[in-house]
Amino acid sequence: MAAPRPTPTGPLSPDLSVVESRVYRGPNLWSYEKAIHVVVDLGVLEGYPTDTIEGFTDTLLDLLPGLRRHACSRGRAGGFVERLHEGTWLGHVMEHVALQLQTEAGHDQRRGKTRGVRGTPGRYNVVYGYTDETVGLAAGRLAARLVNHLVRVEDGFDFEAELDAFLRLAQRTAFGPSTAAIIEEAVSRDIPWIRLNGASLVQLGQGVHAQRIRATMTSKTGALAVDIAGDKDLTTKLLASAGLPVPRQEAVRTAASLVDAATRIGYPVVVKPLDGNHGRGVCLNLQNAAEVEKSFEVARAESKRGTIIVESFVTGRDYRCLIVGGRMAAIAERVPAHVIGDGEHTVRQLVEITNADPRRGVGHEKVLTKIKIDAAAEEVVHGQGLGLDDVPPAADMVKLALTGNMSTGGISIDRTFEAHPDNIEIAEEAARMVGLDVAGIDFICPDIASPVRETGGAICEVNAAPGFRMHTHPTVGVPQFIAKPVVDLLFPPGTPSRVPIIAVTGTNGKTTTSRMIAHIFKGLGRKVGMTSTDGVVIDERLVIKADASGPKSARMVLQNPRVDFAVMEVARGGIIREGLGYDRNDVAVVTNVTADHLGLRGIDTIEQLAAVKAVVVEAVPRNGFAVLNADDPLVRQMRRKCSGEIVWFSMDYPGSESREFIERYCRRGGRAVVLEQTERGDMIVIKHGRRSMQLAWTHLLPSTFGGAARFNVANALAAAGAAFAAGAPLHDIRQGLRTFTTSYYLSPGRMNLVNVGNVEVFIDYCHNPAGMRAIGEFVDAYAGQNEGRTDLKMSRIGMIGATGDRRDDDIRELGAVAAQHFDVIVIREDDRLRGRRPGETAALVAEGVRRSMADGARCRQVEIVLDEIDAVNHVMTRTNPGDLVMMCVDKHAQVLAELENRTKHAQAGSHATEVAGDPDLDPAELSQTARTEGEEAEGEAIHTSVGAEGAALKSPGQHSERGPAD
């Protein structure tokens, strides 16, 4: 039997503190859905589980009784209470409190987990789901404060007040009933949505299929129709021209003309603003000129245009007919704000009692609005012979407003199935006349069940963006599911709401693979939106130049109305920081996982890094695909996390373990992209079951440089697998790969080849050891292809640099690998040092190079030139015709511009040499050119140069004709 835990003898210090908070807006490392991740430090409370703190559990359950229903890991209601009594840690308690607080605010959340931070006792990862980001974060903060309060109750913490403030925050940020109903219906149909602002502007769907709503206005709501509906005078004239019943009406701008118009129409009349809404500024049943004149200022105060409408007063009940897409969706009778006397309480007290109904809130935050006592309400009460402090007789109805608007405290009674067909037809025709897709037709008539043409009545108003809550939450009657026809209007049955999404991740090759995939589908005529480390590209146009491999950029692509196909490069940092920028991807591609970015944001091992990359695989639906590298053991393990089908790709040849694995998989009907050896070279083959389909020779793909760039062969395999999984025809995949080049236009910063004065210069973004190893293999193969083509001896020069936030050993390894393949290495640094001192990163790279040189590596000289552009110029001054230069850069655009300038200068110098003997050439001009070039050479900086033995070598201006590598 376990020994009892110690009970604290004195007051504890409330040491639970929030160290860090993150908001995941899509699938993430912790959850398939959006979640909030809070890192908490329990401090001394780590030694005090809940069963050791006197009164903790009972007080907590008294404050939040809903916790009694939490199942926790027990899988049954009350499981969390059992854990509390047995003893659980306070981070776990905070998780459940945060969930329950959201439930109190009307956000049903049940997903959560708490795990200890590896290697840090007392720290916990608290993860829980959320509906609204602001409310979820506030719930976490309040949960932490409540836990601290329960540990030390003397701190003056008023939970009731804090809870009330939290609930008010939730009400302010929540969608209104109309918007919420549409979103709920969209979610039930698997239609994705994005909130575009802090109010009610929402996008439903993605890309080219996207539709927008703002409350009950939709993308299909015409601006002209809204304008017409906002002009009550014009609306009445249009309806009258169609023979629809409307009251007599005139529009005026002065009090005198208002009285004259009322006299012509005949009393009683109604006065209202031309462009008002929600019943504001409306004065009903005016019996004489004095009342009409008094109403003028009331109506004008609510009119933006200053125009007032006077119309005949139509008696009867107030009905709202909701028309969606030209068809009647619901009808509700609206009863003005009122109270029912009980013979004991005053009118004012009855209003307070009525407002205590939990269904009533401020504005549109709840299904009913609180009744407001103001001058207008007091006047209405006085008109019934009562005062606010009088006690009305029992069962007497006392009105506090003349209009039946829900926004003024009215109630609704559902009458959808009672309306006469003639009245329905009139309402539908009114909506068509105005041109609204969603319209609220206000009917005044004795009974909606009888034809208004016989009993009398009229359409008094046509409303754009009508509220839904009187229909979805009637005070009396059956709720109507009116969001369904609205969503049907935006997304007719059978129409898509999503664009295909291909997500590409991995340590190396993801940018080029993404570009290859985008190029293939561009050839199919698709409008491709792509995110990458270079920016956001929409239909081959770079719209944002930045590192755009995170979730915000993904959402930007999905919001663009031109995009009908999305290719997302997904980086490690974005997944850790915010999760994915969408809920799922149709195809996930993982190129490889190697040691990079370790030691950052809690990712210390390559296995942890693989778990981060696997998030895109977990986001594949059952009908989706994951394209995985069968040659990488860590990537191969990701197959267990995929709900869809796997498409393997492999660089290994038949007979290898990877190929045997793939062959077994394909015999069971699986898919794969592999290499087959032939006499002519390597052939890319797509396998599907027992079928094999030849795609292309690797040496004929421009991006592979005759097959030398093996890493681009691997990228082509991954891209072909993704395109095949996404449904691209075989010949289009072939054409896409054959026309994809590493030109700066198609692949900026990735293996761009520039010829400068008969020197081949490659520009690439390589920045980690695995990438450098692949670059080195390419340099060896490419140099081998070119040997014997010229009498000049080729010297290999590499300009390299490491990222400052990598581990010291990784930076050294980068230099060591580079030393195996280059004769001369020039080391530069990024502008962003990422916490390092100037020169520190370069020194670590140089240390790795020297160690490898001491072990007999190819490199014979290493130099440090910190500024990237200075390093470019330094490299080019020491090259000779026939040399091969590999520049691993950070600012590829600036580097390319500098090389282009050097090319122009070289061409100009060549031209000057050709015409030196021309008698028409001015000798002074030639002399000036030579003098300028001499000044430039004199101004060249002399850089530190370290040889294999550590001794200083020649300055750039002193190297021999073939350079020190000779």
QUIWO-V447282 format. One record per run of one state. SS is the DSSP state (h for helix, s for strand, l for the rest). FROM is the first residue (numbers start at 1). LEN is the number of residues. Records with the same first field share a line. If there is no record, write none. Layout:
SS: FROM-LEN, FROM-LEN
This chain:
l: 1-16, 25-10, 42-1, 48-2, 53-3, 64-1, 70-2, 75-4, 87-3, 105-7, 117-6, 130-3, 152-1, 156-3, 174-3, 189-4, 196-5, 205-2, 210-1, 215-2, 219-4, 231-1, 242-4, 247-2, 253-2, 266-3, 274-9, 287-2, 301-7, 313-4, 325-2, 336-2, 341-6, 356-4, 362-6, 370-5, 383-14, 400-6, 409-2, 415-6, 435-3, 446-6, 456-1, 465-4, 473-3, 477-6, 491-9, 506-4, 524-4, 533-2, 539-2, 546-5, 560-5, 570-2, 579-6, 591-9, 601-2, 604-2, 614-1, 619-1, 630-3, 642-3, 650-7, 668-3, 679-2, 689-2, 701-1, 705-5, 726-4, 740-12, 757-2, 765-4, 787-9, 801-7, 820-4, 828-12, 855-6, 865-3, 878-6, 889-3, 915-8, 939-5, 948-4, 953-3, 959-8
s: 17-8, 35-7, 112-5, 123-7, 193-3, 201-4, 211-4, 217-2, 246-1, 249-4, 269-5, 283-4, 308-5, 317-8, 327-9, 338-3, 360-2, 368-2, 397-3, 411-4, 438-8, 457-8, 476-1, 500-6, 528-5, 535-4, 541-5, 565-5, 585-6, 600-1, 603-1, 620-10, 645-5, 671-8, 681-8, 691-7, 752-5, 759-6, 796-5, 824-4, 861-4, 884-5, 944-4, 952-1
h: 43-5, 50-3, 56-8, 65-5, 72-3, 79-8, 90-15, 133-19, 153-3, 159-15, 177-12, 207-3, 223-8, 232-10, 255-11, 289-12, 347-9, 375-8, 406-3, 421-14, 452-4, 469-4, 483-8, 510-14, 551-9, 572-7, 606-8, 615-4, 633-9, 657-11, 698-3, 702-3, 710-16, 730-10, 769-18, 808-12, 840-15, 868-10, 892-23, 923-16, 956-3
